[in-house]
Amino acid sequence: MNRTSLASLALASALLACARAPAAPTAAAAPGAPADYFPLAVGNAWTYLDRSSPGAAPVRRSVRVVERDREGYFVDDRHGALRADPDCLHDRTRRLLCQPLRAGHAWISVVSAAAVERYEIAGVGETVAVPAGTFHGCVRVRSQLRSGGVEQVAELTYARGIGLVRLETFAVVEGVARPQVRGELESYRVGAR
């Protein structure tokens, strides 16, 4: 899955039914495992508000998990695929969220022969308010990929038991960060919620 697909997945993934978040663990609670921060099951769905275009009305983007393939990946209706192993949540190319879930923990994903994406847990126990509600105990991951003199930075914030609640991407050119994608969870349907 390329960065555009990841952004589309993120902006399209909040279930359509609920508008409020369930009670979430407090910041003092143990972070848990990567799978706790992105519940994967057929039927789970998320809707995001894409606020990428300043001054324009937000665009609603939804994604729903439609099947589990033979390799154990949960495939969505936008052709994205995620799997949670005991140590990492990943797509077919990248390790998106890895143990231990503590600020400063870092890892890499080899995207191609010429590109390595670097990840770091930038925050643990954060509180995030988005249209779907206020979520406590969130984990924020920062990824960086340098290509052709441009650095691409993404910040993905996950809420326990919910999934991705915020995504922001930036292009850093000559030291100046330019916003590209900004999405926030509007609603979700996870399991029986």
Backbone as JSON Lines, residues from 0, in Angstrom:
{"i":0,"aa":"M","n":[0.86,-1.16,0.0],"ca":[0.0,0.0,0.0],"c":[0.9,1.22,0.0]}
{"i":1,"aa":"N","n":[0.7,2.15,-0.94],"ca":[1.53,3.35,-0.98],"c":[1.0,4.38,0.0]}
{"i":2,"aa":"R","n":[1.74,5.49,0.16],"ca":[1.34,6.5,1.14],"c":[-0.03,7.06,0.81]}
{"i":3,"aa":"T","n":[-0.37,7.23,-0.48],"ca":[-1.69,7.73,-0.86],"c":[-2.76,6.75,-0.43]}
{"i":4,"aa":"S","n":[-2.53,5.45,-0.62],"ca":[-3.49,4.45,-0.18],"c":[-3.62,4.46,1.33]}
{"i":5,"aa":"L","n":[-2.5,4.6,2.05],"ca":[-2.54,4.67,3.49],"c":[-3.36,5.87,3.93]}
{"i":6,"aa":"A","n":[-3.14,7.01,3.29],"ca":[-3.91,8.2,3.63],"c":[-5.39,7.98,3.33]}
{"i":7,"aa":"S","n":[-5.7,7.35,2.2],"ca":[-7.09,7.06,1.85],"c":[-7.7,6.12,2.87]}
{"i":8,"aa":"L","n":[-6.94,5.08,3.27],"ca":[-7.44,4.15,4.28],"c":[-7.73,4.91,5.56]}
{"i":9,"aa":"A","n":[-6.78,5.73,5.96],"ca":[-6.95,6.46,7.2],"c":[-8.14,7.4,7.14]}
{"i":10,"aa":"L","n":[-8.29,8.09,6.02],"ca":[-9.37,9.06,5.9],"c":[-10.7,8.4,5.64]}
{"i":11,"aa":"A","n":[-10.68,7.14,5.26],"ca":[-11.91,6.47,4.92],"c":[-12.36,5.5,5.97]}
{"i":12,"aa":"S","n":[-11.67,5.42,7.13],"ca":[-11.95,4.33,8.02],"c":[-12.66,4.67,9.31]}
{"i":13,"aa":"A","n":[-13.86,5.05,9.39],"ca":[-14.55,5.16,10.66],"c":[-15.95,4.65,10.5]}
{"i":14,"aa":"L","n":[-16.38,3.81,11.38],"ca":[-17.66,3.16,11.16],"c":[-18.8,4.15,11.15]}
{"i":15,"aa":"L","n":[-19.83,3.83,10.41],"ca":[-20.89,4.76,10.1],"c":[-21.92,4.93,11.21]}
{"i":16,"aa":"A","n":[-22.0,4.04,12.15],"ca":[-23.12,4.04,13.07],"c":[-22.98,4.96,14.26]}
{"i":17,"aa":"C","n":[-21.84,5.02,14.9],"ca":[-21.71,5.71,16.18],"c":[-21.17,7.12,16.01]}
{"i":18,"aa":"A","n":[-21.54,7.99,16.95],"ca":[-21.0,9.34,16.92],"c":[-20.25,9.68,18.2]}
{"i":19,"aa":"R","n":[-20.27,8.81,19.18],"ca":[-19.58,9.06,20.44],"c":[-18.6,7.93,20.72]}
{"i":20,"aa":"A","n":[-17.54,8.26,21.39],"ca":[-16.53,7.26,21.72],"c":[-16.91,6.54,23.0]}
{"i":21,"aa":"P","n":[-16.61,5.25,23.11],"ca":[-16.83,4.55,24.37],"c":[-15.78,4.99,25.38]}
{"i":22,"aa":"A","n":[-16.0,4.6,26.62],"ca":[-15.02,4.92,27.64],"c":[-13.69,4.3,27.25]}
{"i":23,"aa":"A","n":[-12.65,5.08,27.31],"ca":[-11.32,4.61,26.92],"c":[-10.44,4.59,28.15]}
{"i":24,"aa":"P","n":[-9.33,3.86,28.09],"ca":[-8.44,3.83,29.25],"c":[-7.86,5.2,29.52]}
{"i":25,"aa":"T","n":[-7.53,5.44,30.78],"ca":[-6.92,6.71,31.13],"c":[-5.46,6.68,30.73]}
{"i":26,"aa":"A","n":[-4.83,7.85,30.77],"ca":[-3.43,7.95,30.37],"c":[-2.54,7.08,31.24]}
{"i":27,"aa":"A","n":[-2.96,6.78,32.47],"ca":[-2.15,5.98,33.37],"c":[-2.25,4.49,33.06]}
{"i":28,"aa":"A","n":[-3.24,4.09,32.25],"ca":[-3.42,2.68,31.94],"c":[-2.26,2.16,31.09]}
{"i":29,"aa":"A","n":[-2.01,0.85,31.19],"ca":[-0.96,0.23,30.38],"c":[-1.3,0.39,28.92]}
{"i":30,"aa":"P","n":[-0.31,0.69,28.06],"ca":[-0.59,0.92,26.65],"c":[-1.2,-0.27,25.92]}
{"i":31,"aa":"G","n":[-0.86,-1.5,26.29],"ca":[-1.4,-2.66,25.59],"c":[-0.57,-3.03,24.38]}
{"i":32,"aa":"A","n":[-1.18,-3.79,23.47],"ca":[-0.51,-4.28,22.27],"c":[-0.97,-3.49,21.05]}
{"i":33,"aa":"P","n":[-0.2,-3.5,19.96],"ca":[-0.61,-2.78,18.75],"c":[-2.02,-3.15,18.27]}
{"i":34,"aa":"A","n":[-2.4,-4.43,18.37],"ca":[-3.73,-4.86,17.93],"c":[-4.84,-4.17,18.72]}
{"i":35,"aa":"D","n":[-4.55,-3.75,19.95],"ca":[-5.55,-3.05,20.76],"c":[-5.91,-1.68,20.18]}
{"i":36,"aa":"Y","n":[-5.03,-1.15,19.34],"ca":[-5.21,0.21,18.82],"c":[-5.77,0.24,17.4]}
{"i":37,"aa":"F","n":[-6.05,-0.92,16.83],"ca":[-6.73,-0.94,15.53],"c":[-7.47,-2.27,15.43]}
{"i":38,"aa":"P","n":[-8.72,-2.29,15.92],"ca":[-9.47,-3.54,15.91],"c":[-9.8,-3.98,14.49]}
{"i":39,"aa":"L","n":[-9.36,-5.17,14.15],"ca":[-9.56,-5.69,12.81],"c":[-10.57,-6.83,12.85]}
{"i":40,"aa":"A","n":[-11.67,-6.65,12.12],"ca":[-12.69,-7.69,11.98],"c":[-13.55,-7.34,10.77]}
{"i":41,"aa":"V","n":[-14.01,-8.36,10.09],"ca":[-14.89,-8.13,8.95],"c":[-16.14,-7.39,9.45]}
{"i":42,"aa":"G","n":[-16.51,-6.34,8.74],"ca":[-17.67,-5.52,9.1],"c":[-17.31,-4.23,9.81]}
{"i":43,"aa":"N","n":[-16.13,-4.17,10.44],"ca":[-15.73,-2.92,11.08],"c":[-15.62,-1.84,10.01]}
{"i":44,"aa":"A","n":[-16.0,-0.61,10.37],"ca":[-15.99,0.48,9.39],"c":[-15.69,1.8,10.1]}
{"i":45,"aa":"W","n":[-15.11,2.72,9.35],"ca":[-14.76,4.03,9.88],"c":[-15.07,5.08,8.82]}
{"i":46,"aa":"T","n":[-15.48,6.27,9.26],"ca":[-15.69,7.41,8.36],"c":[-14.85,8.56,8.87]}
{"i":47,"aa":"Y","n":[-14.12,9.18,7.94],"ca":[-13.24,10.29,8.27],"c":[-13.67,11.54,7.54]}
{"i":48,"aa":"L","n":[-13.4,12.68,8.14],"ca":[-13.56,13.96,7.47],"c":[-12.18,14.36,6.96]}
{"i":49,"aa":"D","n":[-12.07,14.48,5.65],"ca":[-10.82,14.91,5.01],"c":[-10.85,16.43,4.96]}
{"i":50,"aa":"R","n":[-10.01,17.04,5.75],"ca":[-9.93,18.5,5.85],"c":[-8.65,19.0,5.18]}
{"i":51,"aa":"S","n":[-8.24,18.34,4.11],"ca":[-6.97,18.65,3.46],"c":[-6.98,19.96,2.68]}
{"i":52,"aa":"S","n":[-8.12,20.36,2.16],"ca":[-8.21,21.58,1.35],"c":[-8.66,22.75,2.2]}
{"i":53,"aa":"P","n":[-7.74,23.67,2.56],"ca":[-8.11,24.82,3.38],"c":[-9.21,25.64,2.71]}
{"i":54,"aa":"G","n":[-10.19,26.02,3.5],"ca":[-11.27,26.85,2.99],"c":[-12.4,26.07,2.32]}
{"i":55,"aa":"A","n":[-12.18,24.81,2.03],"ca":[-13.21,23.99,1.39],"c":[-13.93,23.16,2.45]}
{"i":56,"aa":"A","n":[-15.15,22.76,2.12],"ca":[-15.9,21.9,3.03],"c":[-15.18,20.55,3.13]}
{"i":57,"aa":"P","n":[-15.2,19.94,4.32],"ca":[-14.55,18.63,4.46],"c":[-15.21,17.58,3.57]}
{"i":58,"aa":"V","n":[-14.4,16.64,3.12],"ca":[-14.9,15.54,2.3],"c":[-14.99,14.31,3.19]}
{"i":59,"aa":"R","n":[-16.13,13.63,3.15],"ca":[-16.34,12.42,3.96],"c":[-15.78,11.22,3.21]}
{"i":60,"aa":"R","n":[-14.93,10.43,3.88],"ca":[-14.33,9.24,3.28],"c":[-14.54,8.07,4.23]}
{"i":61,"aa":"S","n":[-15.07,6.98,3.7],"ca":[-15.37,5.82,4.53],"c":[-14.63,4.59,4.03]}
{"i":62,"aa":"V","n":[-14.39,3.67,4.95],"ca":[-13.76,2.39,4.61],"c":[-14.37,1.32,5.51]}
{"i":63,"aa":"R","n":[-14.54,0.14,4.94],"ca":[-15.13,-0.98,5.69],"c":[-14.32,-2.24,5.4]}
{"i":64,"aa":"V","n":[-14.04,-3.02,6.43],"ca":[-13.34,-4.28,6.26],"c":[-14.32,-5.29,5.66]}
{"i":65,"aa":"V","n":[-13.94,-5.88,4.52],"ca":[-14.86,-6.76,3.81],"c":[-14.46,-8.23,3.84]}
{"i":66,"aa":"E","n":[-13.18,-8.53,4.1],"ca":[-12.79,-9.94,4.15],"c":[-11.46,-10.11,4.86]}
{"i":67,"aa":"R","n":[-11.19,-11.37,5.2],"ca":[-9.87,-11.73,5.72],"c":[-9.28,-12.73,4.72]}
{"i":68,"aa":"D","n":[-8.08,-12.41,4.21],"ca":[-7.51,-13.26,3.18],"c":[-6.72,-14.43,3.78]}
{"i":69,"aa":"R","n":[-6.2,-15.29,2.94],"ca":[-5.48,-16.49,3.38],"c":[-4.23,-16.18,4.18]}
{"i":70,"aa":"E","n":[-3.63,-15.0,3.97],"ca":[-2.43,-14.62,4.71],"c":[-2.74,-13.95,6.05]}
{"i":71,"aa":"G","n":[-4.03,-13.83,6.37],"ca":[-4.42,-13.24,7.65],"c":[-4.62,-11.73,7.61]}
{"i":72,"aa":"Y","n":[-4.52,-11.12,6.43],"ca":[-4.75,-9.68,6.31],"c":[-6.25,-9.4,6.23]}
{"i":73,"aa":"F","n":[-6.67,-8.33,6.89],"ca":[-8.04,-7.86,6.78],"c":[-8.08,-6.85,5.64]}
{"i":74,"aa":"V","n":[-8.85,-7.14,4.6],"ca":[-8.89,-6.34,3.38],"c":[-10.12,-5.44,3.42]}
{"i":75,"aa":"D","n":[-9.92,-4.17,3.07],"ca":[-11.04,-3.23,3.09],"c":[-11.58,-2.98,1.69]}
{"i":76,"aa":"D","n":[-12.67,-2.25,1.63],"ca":[-13.34,-1.97,0.35],"c":[-12.6,-0.96,-0.51]}
{"i":77,"aa":"R","n":[-11.45,-0.49,-0.06],"ca":[-10.59,0.39,-0.86],"c":[-9.29,-0.32,-1.23]}
{"i":78,"aa":"H","n":[-9.28,-1.61,-1.04],"ca":[-8.15,-2.49,-1.41],"c":[-6.94,-2.34,-0.49]}
{"i":79,"aa":"G","n":[-7.11,-1.75,0.67],"ca":[-6.06,-1.73,1.67],"c":[-6.08,-3.04,2.43]}
{"i":80,"aa":"A","n":[-5.0,-3.38,3.1],"ca":[-4.93,-4.62,3.87],"c":[-4.07,-4.4,5.11]}
{"i":81,"aa":"L","n":[-4.59,-4.8,6.26],"ca":[-3.86,-4.68,7.53],"c":[-3.88,-6.02,8.26]}
{"i":82,"aa":"R","n":[-2.82,-6.24,9.04],"ca":[-2.76,-7.43,9.88],"c":[-2.08,-7.03,11.18]}
{"i":83,"aa":"A","n":[-2.55,-7.59,12.28],"ca":[-1.94,-7.34,13.58],"c":[-1.29,-8.62,14.06]}
{"i":84,"aa":"D","n":[0.02,-8.6,14.19],"ca":[0.78,-9.69,14.78],"c":[1.05,-9.3,16.24]}
{"i":85,"aa":"P","n":[1.56,-10.19,17.07],"ca":[1.78,-9.83,18.47],"c":[2.65,-8.59,18.68]}
{"i":86,"aa":"D","n":[3.62,-8.35,17.77],"ca":[4.54,-7.23,17.98],"c":[4.23,-6.01,17.13]}
{"i":87,"aa":"C","n":[3.49,-6.14,16.02],"ca":[3.26,-4.99,15.13],"c":[1.9,-5.06,14.42]}
{"i":88,"aa":"L","n":[1.38,-3.88,14.12],"ca":[0.28,-3.7,13.19],"c":[0.94,-3.29,11.88]}
{"i":89,"aa":"H","n":[0.58,-3.95,10.78],"ca":[1.26,-3.61,9.52],"c":[0.35,-3.82,8.32]}
{"i":90,"aa":"D","n":[0.72,-3.13,7.23],"ca":[0.1,-3.41,5.94],"c":[1.05,-4.34,5.21]}
{"i":91,"aa":"R","n":[0.91,-4.49,3.92],"ca":[1.75,-5.45,3.21],"c":[3.19,-4.96,3.02]}
{"i":92,"aa":"T","n":[3.45,-3.67,3.26],"ca":[4.78,-3.1,3.07],"c":[5.39,-2.55,4.35]}
{"i":93,"aa":"R","n":[4.59,-1.94,5.2],"ca":[5.1,-1.19,6.34],"c":[4.65,-1.77,7.67]}
{"i":94,"aa":"R","n":[5.51,-1.58,8.67],"ca":[5.14,-1.86,10.06],"c":[4.68,-0.52,10.63]}
{"i":95,"aa":"L","n":[3.4,-0.39,10.91],"ca":[2.8,0.9,11.25],"c":[2.83,1.24,12.74]}
{"i":96,"aa":"L","n":[2.72,0.23,13.59],"ca":[2.7,0.45,15.04],"c":[3.32,-0.78,15.69]}
{"i":97,"aa":"C","n":[4.44,-0.58,16.41],"ca":[5.18,-1.73,16.94],"c":[5.46,-1.6,18.43]}
{"i":98,"aa":"Q","n":[5.58,-2.76,19.09],"ca":[5.95,-2.88,20.5],"c":[7.39,-2.44,20.69]}
{"i":99,"aa":"P","n":[7.76,-1.98,21.86],"ca":[6.91,-1.6,22.97],"c":[6.26,-0.24,22.71]}
{"i":100,"aa":"L","n":[5.05,-0.08,23.21],"ca":[4.32,1.17,23.0],"c":[4.74,2.18,24.06]}
{"i":101,"aa":"R","n":[5.87,2.8,23.8],"ca":[6.37,3.84,24.7],"c":[7.0,4.94,23.86]}
{"i":102,"aa":"A","n":[6.89,6.16,24.34],"ca":[7.43,7.31,23.62],"c":[8.92,7.11,23.36]}
{"i":103,"aa":"G","n":[9.32,7.4,22.12],"ca":[10.72,7.28,21.74],"c":[11.07,5.97,21.05]}
{"i":104,"aa":"H","n":[10.23,4.96,21.2],"ca":[10.52,3.68,20.53],"c":[10.49,3.89,19.02]}
{"i":105,"aa":"A","n":[11.5,3.38,18.31],"ca":[11.62,3.62,16.87],"c":[11.86,2.31,16.12]}
{"i":106,"aa":"W","n":[11.48,2.28,14.84],"ca":[11.71,1.15,13.96],"c":[11.71,1.64,12.52]}
{"i":107,"aa":"I","n":[12.07,0.78,11.59],"ca":[12.07,1.16,10.18],"c":[11.25,0.16,9.38]}
{"i":108,"aa":"S","n":[10.82,0.59,8.2],"ca":[10.2,-0.28,7.22],"c":[10.87,-0.01,5.88]}
{"i":109,"aa":"V","n":[11.33,-1.06,5.24],"ca":[11.94,-0.91,3.93],"c":[10.8,-0.89,2.91]}
{"i":110,"aa":"V","n":[10.6,0.28,2.29],"ca":[9.49,0.47,1.36],"c":[9.87,0.0,-0.04]}
{"i":111,"aa":"S","n":[11.11,0.22,-0.41],"ca":[11.63,-0.24,-1.71],"c":[13.14,-0.35,-1.58]}
{"i":112,"aa":"A","n":[13.79,-0.76,-2.65],"ca":[15.24,-0.88,-2.62],"c":[15.92,0.45,-2.33]}
{"i":113,"aa":"A","n":[15.26,1.55,-2.66],"ca":[15.86,2.87,-2.48],"c":[15.19,3.71,-1.39]}
{"i":114,"aa":"A","n":[14.21,3.16,-0.68],"ca":[13.49,3.98,0.3],"c":[13.27,3.22,1.61]}
{"i":115,"aa":"V","n":[13.62,3.88,2.7],"ca":[13.39,3.35,4.04],"c":[12.56,4.37,4.8]}
{"i":116,"aa":"E","n":[11.46,3.9,5.36],"ca":[10.59,4.78,6.14],"c":[10.92,4.57,7.61]}
{"i":117,"aa":"R","n":[11.11,5.67,8.34],"ca":[11.46,5.63,9.75],"c":[10.22,5.99,10.58]}
{"i":118,"aa":"Y","n":[10.0,5.21,11.63],"ca":[8.86,5.41,12.52],"c":[9.34,5.63,13.95]}
{"i":119,"aa":"E","n":[8.56,6.41,14.68],"ca":[8.84,6.63,16.09],"c":[7.52,6.89,16.81]}
{"i":120,"aa":"I","n":[7.39,6.33,18.0],"ca":[6.22,6.65,18.82],"c":[6.48,8.02,19.43]}
{"i":121,"aa":"A","n":[5.7,9.0,18.98],"ca":[5.9,10.39,19.38],"c":[5.13,10.75,20.64]}
{"i":122,"aa":"G","n":[4.13,9.96,20.99],"ca":[3.35,10.26,22.18],"c":[2.54,9.05,22.62]}
{"i":123,"aa":"V","n":[2.41,8.89,23.94],"ca":[1.61,7.82,24.53],"c":[0.74,8.45,25.61]}
{"i":124,"aa":"G","n":[-0.48,7.99,25.75],"ca":[-1.37,8.51,26.79],"c":[-1.96,9.86,26.43]}
{"i":125,"aa":"E","n":[-2.01,10.18,25.15],"ca":[-2.53,11.49,24.73],"c":[-4.07,11.48,24.67]}
{"i":126,"aa":"T","n":[-4.64,12.67,24.82],"ca":[-6.07,12.87,24.67],"c":[-6.29,13.61,23.36]}
{"i":127,"aa":"V","n":[-7.19,13.08,22.54],"ca":[-7.46,13.65,21.21],"c":[-8.95,13.86,21.06]}
{"i":128,"aa":"A","n":[-9.34,15.07,20.64],"ca":[-10.75,15.38,20.37],"c":[-10.95,15.49,18.86]}
{"i":129,"aa":"V","n":[-11.85,14.69,18.33],"ca":[-12.21,14.7,16.92],"c":[-13.73,14.65,16.85]}
{"i":130,"aa":"P","n":[-14.34,14.82,15.67],"ca":[-15.8,14.79,15.6],"c":[-16.44,13.53,16.19]}
{"i":131,"aa":"A","n":[-15.77,12.38,16.19],"ca":[-16.33,11.15,16.74],"c":[-16.33,11.13,18.27]}
{"i":132,"aa":"G","n":[-15.62,12.05,18.9],"ca":[-15.58,12.1,20.36],"c":[-14.19,12.44,20.87]}
{"i":133,"aa":"T","n":[-14.05,12.37,22.17],"ca":[-12.76,12.62,22.81],"c":[-12.22,11.28,23.28]}
{"i":134,"aa":"F","n":[-10.99,10.99,22.88],"ca":[-10.36,9.7,23.16],"c":[-9.15,9.92,24.05]}
{"i":135,"aa":"H","n":[-9.04,9.11,25.1],"ca":[-7.93,9.2,26.05],"c":[-7.0,8.01,25.86]}
{"i":136,"aa":"G","n":[-5.76,8.17,26.26],"ca":[-4.8,7.07,26.2],"c":[-4.36,6.74,24.77]}
{"i":137,"aa":"C","n":[-4.36,7.73,23.89],"ca":[-4.0,7.51,22.48],"c":[-2.49,7.38,22.3]}
{"i":138,"aa":"V","n":[-2.12,6.71,21.21],"ca":[-0.72,6.56,20.82],"c":[-0.55,7.29,19.49]}
{"i":139,"aa":"R","n":[0.47,8.18,19.44],"ca":[0.75,8.94,18.21],"c":[2.08,8.48,17.63]}
{"i":140,"aa":"V","n":[2.04,8.12,16.35],"ca":[3.22,7.63,15.64],"c":[3.61,8.63,14.56]}
{"i":141,"aa":"R","n":[4.91,8.92,14.46],"ca":[5.42,9.8,13.4],"c":[6.26,8.96,12.45]}
{"i":142,"aa":"S","n":[5.97,9.1,11.14],"ca":[6.8,8.42,10.14],"c":[7.47,9.47,9.26]}
{"i":143,"aa":"Q","n":[8.67,9.13,8.77],"ca":[9.42,10.03,7.91],"c":[10.0,9.23,6.75]}
{"i":144,"aa":"L","n":[9.86,9.79,5.55],"ca":[10.38,9.17,4.34],"c":[10.98,10.27,3.48]}
{"i":145,"aa":"R","n":[12.28,10.14,3.16],"ca":[12.95,11.13,2.31],"c":[13.04,10.57,0.91]}
{"i":146,"aa":"S","n":[12.64,11.41,-0.06],"ca":[12.67,10.99,-1.46],"c":[12.91,12.21,-2.34]}
{"i":147,"aa":"G","n":[13.99,12.19,-3.09],"ca":[14.26,13.27,-4.03],"c":[14.32,14.65,-3.43]}
{"i":148,"aa":"G","n":[14.93,14.8,-2.28],"ca":[15.07,16.12,-1.67],"c":[13.86,16.58,-0.89]}
{"i":149,"aa":"V","n":[12.78,15.77,-0.88],"ca":[11.58,16.11,-0.14],"c":[11.4,15.07,0.96]}
{"i":150,"aa":"E","n":[11.14,15.55,2.16],"ca":[10.86,14.65,3.27],"c":[9.36,14.62,3.48]}
{"i":151,"aa":"Q","n":[8.78,13.43,3.52],"ca":[7.37,13.27,3.8],"c":[7.23,12.83,5.25]}
{"i":152,"aa":"V","n":[6.4,13.54,6.0],"ca":[6.18,13.25,7.41],"c":[4.7,12.97,7.61]}
{"i":153,"aa":"A","n":[4.39,11.92,8.34],"ca":[3.0,11.61,8.68],"c":[2.9,11.42,10.18]}
{"i":154,"aa":"E","n":[1.82,11.91,10.77],"ca":[1.52,11.63,12.17],"c":[0.18,10.94,12.21]}
{"i":155,"aa":"L","n":[0.18,9.72,12.77],"ca":[-1.02,8.91,12.88],"c":[-1.32,8.69,14.35]}
{"i":156,"aa":"T","n":[-2.54,9.0,14.77],"ca":[-2.92,8.86,16.16],"c":[-3.98,7.78,16.28]}
{"i":157,"aa":"Y","n":[-3.71,6.78,17.13],"ca":[-4.59,5.63,17.31],"c":[-5.21,5.67,18.7]}
{"i":158,"aa":"A","n":[-6.51,5.36,18.78],"ca":[-7.21,5.24,20.06],"c":[-7.46,3.76,20.33]}
{"i":159,"aa":"R","n":[-7.22,3.37,21.54],"ca":[-7.4,1.96,21.93],"c":[-8.85,1.53,21.72]}
{"i":160,"aa":"G","n":[-9.02,0.4,21.03],"ca":[-10.34,-0.16,20.79],"c":[-11.09,0.5,19.65]}
{"i":161,"aa":"I","n":[-10.53,1.54,19.04],"ca":[-11.21,2.3,17.99],"c":[-10.46,2.22,16.67]}
{"i":162,"aa":"G","n":[-9.17,2.53,16.69],"ca":[-8.37,2.57,15.47],"c":[-7.79,3.96,15.26]}
{"i":163,"aa":"L","n":[-7.56,4.28,14.01],"ca":[-6.97,5.56,13.65],"c":[-8.0,6.67,13.85]}
{"i":164,"aa":"V","n":[-7.65,7.69,14.65],"ca":[-8.58,8.79,14.9],"c":[-8.13,10.1,14.26]}
{"i":165,"aa":"R","n":[-6.84,10.21,13.95],"ca":[-6.34,11.42,13.29],"c":[-5.14,11.08,12.43]}
{"i":166,"aa":"L","n":[-5.08,11.71,11.26],"ca":[-3.94,11.55,10.34],"c":[-3.59,12.92,9.8]}
{"i":167,"aa":"E","n":[-2.31,13.26,9.87],"ca":[-1.81,14.49,9.28],"c":[-0.53,14.16,8.54]}
{"i":168,"aa":"T","n":[-0.4,14.66,7.3],"ca":[0.83,14.47,6.54],"c":[1.36,15.83,6.1]}
{"i":169,"aa":"F","n":[2.69,15.9,5.97],"ca":[3.37,17.12,5.59],"c":[4.48,16.79,4.6]}
{"i":170,"aa":"A","n":[4.76,17.72,3.7],"ca":[5.95,17.65,2.86],"c":[6.9,18.71,3.4]}
{"i":171,"aa":"V","n":[8.13,18.31,3.7],"ca":[9.12,19.25,4.22],"c":[10.11,19.52,3.09]}
{"i":172,"aa":"V","n":[10.06,20.77,2.6],"ca":[10.92,21.18,1.49],"c":[11.76,22.36,1.98]}
{"i":173,"aa":"E","n":[13.08,22.22,1.91],"ca":[14.0,23.26,2.36],"c":[13.67,23.73,3.77]}
{"i":174,"aa":"G","n":[13.34,22.77,4.64],"ca":[13.08,23.07,6.04],"c":[11.7,23.6,6.35]}
{"i":175,"aa":"V","n":[10.84,23.76,5.36],"ca":[9.49,24.29,5.57],"c":[8.48,23.16,5.43]}
{"i":176,"aa":"A","n":[7.68,22.95,6.49],"ca":[6.65,21.91,6.47],"c":[5.38,22.46,5.82]}
{"i":177,"aa":"R","n":[4.93,21.76,4.79],"ca":[3.7,22.15,4.1],"c":[2.65,21.06,4.31]}
{"i":178,"aa":"P","n":[1.51,21.4,4.94],"ca":[0.47,20.4,5.17],"c":[-0.04,19.82,3.86]}
{"i":179,"aa":"Q","n":[-0.31,18.5,3.88],"ca":[-0.85,17.83,2.69],"c":[-2.21,17.22,2.99]}
{"i":180,"aa":"V","n":[-2.26,16.27,3.91],"ca":[-3.49,15.57,4.23],"c":[-3.8,15.77,5.69]}
{"i":181,"aa":"R","n":[-5.07,16.02,5.99],"ca":[-5.52,16.12,7.38],"c":[-6.88,15.45,7.47]}
{"i":182,"aa":"G","n":[-6.95,14.4,8.24],"ca":[-8.2,13.68,8.4],"c":[-8.5,13.4,9.85]}
{"i":183,"aa":"E","n":[-9.79,13.45,10.2],"ca":[-10.23,13.18,11.56],"c":[-11.4,12.23,11.54]}
{"i":184,"aa":"L","n":[-11.43,11.33,12.5],"ca":[-12.5,10.35,12.62],"c":[-13.83,11.05,12.9]}
{"i":185,"aa":"E","n":[-14.81,10.75,12.06],"ca":[-16.15,11.3,12.26],"c":[-17.07,10.31,12.96]}
{"i":186,"aa":"S","n":[-17.01,9.04,12.53],"ca":[-17.84,8.0,13.14],"c":[-17.21,6.65,12.9]}
{"i":187,"aa":"Y","n":[-17.69,5.64,13.61],"ca":[-17.12,4.31,13.48],"c":[-18.11,3.27,13.94]}
{"i":188,"aa":"R","n":[-17.9,2.05,13.5],"ca":[-18.65,0.89,13.96],"c":[-17.63,-0.23,14.12]}
{"i":189,"aa":"V","n":[-17.32,-0.56,15.36],"ca":[-16.31,-1.58,15.66],"c":[-16.99,-2.66,16.48]}
{"i":190,"aa":"G","n":[-16.99,-3.88,15.97],"ca":[-17.65,-4.97,16.69],"c":[-19.12,-4.66,16.88]}
{"i":191,"aa":"A","n":[-19.59,-4.76,18.1],"ca":[-21.0,-4.51,18.4],"c":[-21.27,-3.05,18.71]}
{"i":192,"aa":"R","n":[-20.25,-2.2,18.66],"ca":[-20.44,-0.78,19.02],"c":[-21.1,-0.02,17.91]}
